[in-house]
Amino acid sequence: MTKAVRGKTQRDNTKANIKKLQAAGLLGPVDLRKKISPDVIRRMDKYRAVLTGKAAVVKAPDLATARKLRKTLGLTGSGKSIVVPKEKGETYRLRKSTGEIVSTRKGYNEGEIIHKTLGGKFPTKPAPSSGKRLYYTIPERQRGLGKLKRHTFGSFDEMLYYMSKYEIDFEDIEDRIEIEEVSTGSRKDKQRQKKIHDEREAGIRRAKRKQKPAKRKPAKRKPRRAAPKKAARR
């Protein structure tokens, strides 16, 4: 490939990325006849996940709804567009009746479909469909000077116990709770069960270490130095 053809290909890729961001509502008008400005380059770097397919764009009906969802869910975006991380084959849409962002993707078993819900008013106690299991995920959040890690729970009651233990107000976080529905016994279900089991076992070990006082090792006694021998008198 010659230098001229290689440069042309790079320019074509840049133009394609710009048009993709413009279609998603993440970039304003750009004069492609001129040199690309640093601001446009920074915008492409910021939304690199959208260009590589690792994030999807959901468009809200108005600016107020988009700002609210971005703030409550900790997402990025511009204008009415909301950038949401996605997995392979996952499609997002905004449910206007409830203001929720919902997604669907194929599971690992034949005919299995995984549903996920973000934002909106959290139901009192969601009930799974027949042969399905619900998982609840609290995303990572700032707590004082530290952070609470992302946690997934296999039941609604287990999540409530965790929130009461760490004094987390349900109303402050209900918009950010992710609900995922998977088929019982599927590969995804087994992965979730193993992760929850490992986290529970790690928590039990930490609690035991705190309750059990550490054994003090006996101090090592320094060997006494032998007294210097007195010189014999002549």
Buried (B, 14 or more C-beta within 10 A) or exposed (E): EEEEEEEEEEEEEBEEBBEBBEEBBBBEEBEEEEEBEEEBEEBBEBBEBBBEEEBBBBBBEEEEBBBBBBEBBEBBBBBBBBBBEBEEEBEBEBEEEEBBBBBBBEBBEEEBEBBBBBBBEBEEEEEBEEEBBBBBBBBEBEEEEEEBEEBBBBEBEBBBEBBEEEEBEEEEBBBBBBBBBBBEEBEBBEEBBEBBEEBEEEEEEEEEEEEEEEEEEEEEEEEEEEEEEEEEEE
